[in-house]
Amino acid sequence: MNKTISEKNQKLGVILSGMNRVMVAFSGGVDSTLVLKRAQQELGEANVLAVVVASELFRKEEFEGAVKLAEKMGIRVYQTEIKELEDANIVANTPNSWYYSKKLLYTHLNQLAWEMGYDEVLDGMIMDDVDDFRPGLKARTEAGARSVLEEAGFFKQEVRALTKELNIPVWNKPASCSLASRIPYGIKLDKQKINQVDQAEKFIVRLGFDMVRVRHHEGVARIEVTSEEITKLLEHREEIQLKLESLGFNYVSLDLRGYRTGSMNEVLPADELQTEVS
């Protein structure tokens, strides 16, 4: 029998109340925010720490926003960083690079937890992640981190509903992802490509678009917006063309299929999507 959101929330409470001191990998997104809030409710502020990790592959604004949100929630924050572009396995930008990226993160979090006296490292993975292409799940399992929302059976729609019920302002915040996801597998990552994508997307967002991806195909920028906003984007084509050319793109294209998550995975063979790192 399918459980209700209330029943899943009750199970989440049971899981958390059985813990002692927890460190939450906090991104400021809806999933990790719910984990942080419920841990605060069940364990008290003294036993919960929000760890916000700066990364070369994520926007600075996401890091700063996560720090401010945790502080606003009244939870202690620890700011740290990882250097993903110093890891050759991540720079290579293969499907398995996601495994090495998460391995670097969880190894760092486990070290912090040991040094600071926290018993558990919690993340915001949910049931939706289990069925998606997520090499990072293996790294999570190897590190022994706990995905308490997944353990309680939460899907994204349920996470948003409960977060809204708890009056948490990020309940409808769009999902964010590593900027590396905009660069096709096999093209090595570097700071220049990451910055080009970052600046291009922020420019288009400032024009009034909510969901934007700029995929980096070497000298070609492939823009994804929702199908409803394709016509609107074309109205801004000249200024977008000029801006993206100034960032170093030779050509600017529009993906007629529109915005969708994981579009870089569409070209991967089915057997490669199922491959685990050995």
C-alpha positions as CSV (number, residue, x, y, z in Angstrom):
1,M,0.0,0.0,0.0
2,N,1.3,3.5,-0.9
3,K,2.2,5.6,2.1
4,T,0.9,9.2,2.4
5,I,3.3,12.1,2.8
6,S,2.3,12.3,6.5
7,E,3.3,8.6,7.0
8,K,6.6,9.2,5.2
9,N,7.3,12.2,7.3
10,Q,6.6,10.2,10.4
11,K,9.0,7.6,9.2
12,L,11.6,10.3,8.5
13,G,11.2,11.5,12.0
14,V,11.8,8.0,13.4
15,I,15.0,7.6,11.3
16,L,16.4,11.0,12.4
17,S,15.4,10.6,16.1
18,G,17.5,7.5,16.2
19,M,20.7,9.5,15.4
20,N,22.9,11.5,17.7
21,R,24.9,14.4,16.0
22,V,24.5,14.8,12.3
23,M,26.2,16.8,9.6
24,V,24.0,17.7,6.6
25,A,25.6,18.2,3.2
26,F,23.6,21.4,2.5
27,S,23.2,22.9,-1.0
28,G,20.2,25.2,-0.3
29,G,18.0,23.1,-2.6
30,V,14.6,21.8,-1.6
31,D,15.8,18.3,-0.8
32,S,18.7,19.1,1.5
33,T,16.7,21.9,3.1
34,L,14.0,19.5,4.1
35,V,16.6,17.2,5.6
36,L,18.1,20.1,7.5
37,K,14.8,21.3,8.8
38,R,13.6,17.9,10.0
39,A,16.9,17.1,11.6
40,Q,16.7,20.4,13.5
41,Q,13.2,19.5,14.6
42,E,14.1,16.0,15.8
43,L,17.6,16.5,17.2
44,G,17.7,20.1,18.2
45,E,20.0,22.8,16.8
46,A,23.0,21.8,19.0
47,N,23.2,18.4,17.3
48,V,22.9,19.6,13.6
49,L,25.5,21.2,11.4
50,A,25.0,22.4,7.9
51,V,28.1,22.0,5.8
52,V,28.1,24.1,2.6
53,V,30.7,23.1,0.1
54,A,32.1,25.6,-2.4
55,S,33.0,24.0,-5.7
56,E,34.6,25.1,-8.9
57,L,31.7,23.4,-10.8
58,F,28.9,25.2,-9.1
59,R,27.8,28.8,-9.0
60,K,29.2,31.1,-6.3
61,E,25.7,32.4,-5.8
62,E,24.4,28.9,-4.9
63,F,27.0,28.6,-2.2
64,E,26.3,32.1,-0.8
65,G,22.5,31.5,-0.9
66,A,22.9,28.2,1.0
67,V,24.9,29.8,3.7
68,K,22.4,32.5,4.2
69,L,19.4,30.1,4.2
70,A,21.0,27.9,6.9
71,E,21.8,30.9,9.0
72,K,18.2,32.2,8.6
73,M,16.9,28.8,9.8
74,G,19.0,29.2,12.9
75,I,21.4,26.3,12.2
76,R,25.2,26.4,12.6
77,V,27.0,26.6,9.3
78,Y,30.5,25.3,8.3
79,Q,31.9,26.6,5.1
80,T,34.4,24.5,3.2
81,E,35.5,23.8,-0.4
82,I,36.7,21.0,-2.7
83,K,38.9,21.4,-5.8
84,E,37.3,19.2,-8.4
85,L,39.4,20.5,-11.3
86,E,42.5,19.1,-9.6
87,D,41.2,15.5,-10.0
88,A,42.2,14.1,-13.4
89,N,39.3,11.6,-13.2
90,I,36.8,14.5,-13.0
91,V,38.5,16.7,-15.6
92,A,38.3,13.8,-18.1
93,N,34.5,14.3,-18.1
94,T,33.4,10.8,-18.7
95,P,30.1,9.3,-17.3
96,N,32.1,7.9,-14.4
97,S,33.4,11.4,-13.6
98,W,30.2,11.9,-11.5
99,Y,31.3,9.0,-9.4
100,Y,34.7,10.6,-8.7
101,S,33.2,13.9,-8.0
102,K,30.9,12.5,-5.4
103,K,33.7,10.4,-4.0
104,L,35.7,13.5,-3.5
105,L,32.8,15.2,-1.8
106,Y,31.9,12.3,0.5
107,T,35.5,11.6,1.5
108,H,35.9,15.3,2.4
109,L,32.6,15.3,4.5
110,N,33.6,12.1,6.3
111,Q,36.9,13.6,7.2
112,L,35.2,16.7,8.6
113,A,32.7,14.5,10.5
114,W,35.5,12.6,12.1
115,E,37.4,15.7,13.0
116,M,34.4,17.6,14.4
117,G,32.7,14.7,16.2
118,Y,29.6,14.0,14.1
119,D,28.2,10.5,13.9
120,E,26.4,10.7,10.6
121,V,26.7,12.5,7.2
122,L,23.3,13.1,5.6
123,D,22.6,14.1,2.1
124,G,19.4,15.0,0.1
125,M,19.1,12.2,-2.3
126,I,15.6,11.0,-3.0
127,M,13.7,8.2,-4.6
128,D,13.8,9.9,-8.0
129,D,17.6,9.6,-8.0
130,V,17.5,5.8,-7.7
131,D,15.9,5.4,-11.2
132,D,18.0,8.1,-12.8
133,F,21.6,7.8,-14.1
134,R,23.4,8.5,-10.9
135,P,27.0,7.1,-10.6
136,G,27.3,9.2,-7.4
137,L,25.0,6.7,-5.6
138,K,27.8,4.2,-5.6
139,A,30.2,6.8,-4.0
140,R,27.5,7.6,-1.4
141,T,27.1,4.0,-0.5
142,E,30.8,3.4,-0.3
143,A,31.2,6.4,2.0
144,G,28.4,5.3,4.3
145,A,26.5,8.6,4.0
146,R,22.8,8.4,4.8
147,S,20.1,9.5,2.3
148,V,17.3,9.8,4.8
149,L,14.6,11.1,2.4
150,E,15.3,8.1,0.2
151,E,15.1,5.8,3.2
152,A,11.7,7.3,4.1
153,G,10.5,6.8,0.5
154,F,10.2,10.5,-0.6
155,F,9.8,11.5,-4.2
156,K,10.4,15.1,-5.4
157,Q,6.8,16.1,-5.6
158,E,6.3,14.9,-2.0
159,V,9.4,16.7,-0.8
160,R,8.1,20.0,-2.3
161,A,4.6,19.4,-0.8
162,L,6.0,18.8,2.7
163,T,8.5,21.7,2.5
164,K,5.7,24.0,1.5
165,E,3.6,22.7,4.5
166,L,6.5,23.5,6.8
167,N,6.7,27.1,5.4
168,I,10.2,26.7,4.0
169,P,10.6,29.3,1.3
170,V,12.6,27.1,-1.2
171,W,9.7,24.6,-1.6
172,N,9.4,25.6,-5.3
173,K,13.0,26.4,-6.1
174,P,14.2,25.0,-9.4
175,A,16.7,22.1,-9.2
176,S,20.3,23.1,-9.8
177,C,23.1,20.9,-11.1
178,S,26.8,21.1,-11.6
179,L,27.8,23.3,-14.5
180,A,29.9,20.4,-15.8
181,S,26.6,18.8,-16.8
182,R,26.5,21.4,-19.7
183,I,29.6,20.0,-21.3
184,P,29.4,16.8,-23.4
185,Y,31.2,13.7,-22.2
186,G,34.7,13.4,-23.6
187,I,35.4,17.1,-23.7
188,K,37.8,17.9,-20.8
189,L,36.6,20.3,-18.2
190,D,38.4,23.6,-17.4
191,K,37.6,26.9,-15.7
192,Q,37.2,28.7,-19.0
193,K,34.4,26.4,-20.2
194,I,32.7,26.5,-16.8
195,N,32.8,30.3,-16.8
196,Q,31.4,30.6,-20.3
197,V,28.4,28.4,-19.4
198,D,27.9,30.3,-16.1
199,Q,28.0,33.7,-17.7
200,A,25.8,32.7,-20.6
201,E,23.1,31.2,-18.5
202,K,23.1,34.1,-16.1
203,F,22.7,36.6,-19.0
204,I,19.7,34.7,-20.4
205,V,18.1,34.4,-16.9
206,R,18.4,38.2,-16.6
207,L,16.3,38.5,-19.7
208,G,13.4,36.9,-17.9
209,F,13.8,33.2,-18.4
210,D,13.4,30.8,-15.4
211,M,14.7,27.5,-16.8
212,V,17.8,27.8,-18.9
213,R,20.6,25.5,-19.9
214,V,23.5,26.5,-22.2
215,R,25.2,23.3,-23.5
216,H,28.8,23.8,-24.4
217,H,29.8,22.0,-27.6
218,E,33.3,23.5,-28.0
219,G,32.6,26.6,-30.1
220,V,28.9,26.0,-30.3
221,A,26.4,27.0,-27.6
222,R,23.1,25.0,-27.6
223,I,20.4,26.8,-25.6
224,E,17.6,25.0,-23.9
225,V,14.6,26.8,-22.5
226,T,11.1,25.5,-21.9
227,S,9.0,24.9,-25.0
228,E,6.6,27.6,-23.9
229,E,9.5,30.2,-24.0
230,I,11.1,29.3,-27.3
231,T,9.3,32.1,-29.1
232,K,10.2,34.5,-26.4
233,L,13.9,33.5,-26.7
234,L,13.9,34.2,-30.4
235,E,12.7,37.7,-29.7
236,H,16.0,38.3,-27.9
237,R,18.1,36.4,-30.4
238,E,20.3,39.3,-31.5
239,E,21.4,40.4,-28.0
240,I,21.9,36.7,-27.0
241,Q,24.0,36.1,-30.1
242,L,26.2,39.2,-29.3
243,K,26.6,38.3,-25.7
244,L,27.6,34.7,-26.3
245,E,30.0,35.6,-29.0
246,S,31.6,38.0,-26.6
247,L,32.1,35.0,-24.2
248,G,33.9,33.1,-26.9
249,F,31.3,31.0,-28.7
250,N,31.5,31.0,-32.5
251,Y,27.9,29.8,-33.0
252,V,24.7,30.0,-31.0
253,S,21.9,27.5,-31.5
254,L,18.5,26.8,-30.0
255,D,17.4,23.3,-29.1
256,L,13.9,22.8,-30.5
257,R,13.2,20.0,-28.1
258,G,13.4,22.5,-25.3
259,Y,14.7,22.4,-21.7
260,R,15.1,18.9,-20.2
261,T,17.3,17.5,-17.5
262,G,20.1,15.1,-18.4
263,S,20.0,15.8,-22.1
264,M,23.8,15.1,-22.3
265,N,22.9,11.5,-21.3
266,E,20.7,11.0,-24.3
267,V,23.6,10.1,-26.6
268,L,25.0,7.4,-24.2
269,P,24.5,3.8,-25.1
270,A,22.1,1.9,-22.7
271,D,24.8,-0.4,-21.5
272,E,27.0,2.6,-20.5
273,L,24.2,4.1,-18.5
274,Q,24.2,0.9,-16.4
275,T,27.9,0.7,-16.0
276,E,29.3,0.9,-12.5
277,V,32.8,2.0,-11.6
278,S,34.9,-1.0,-10.7
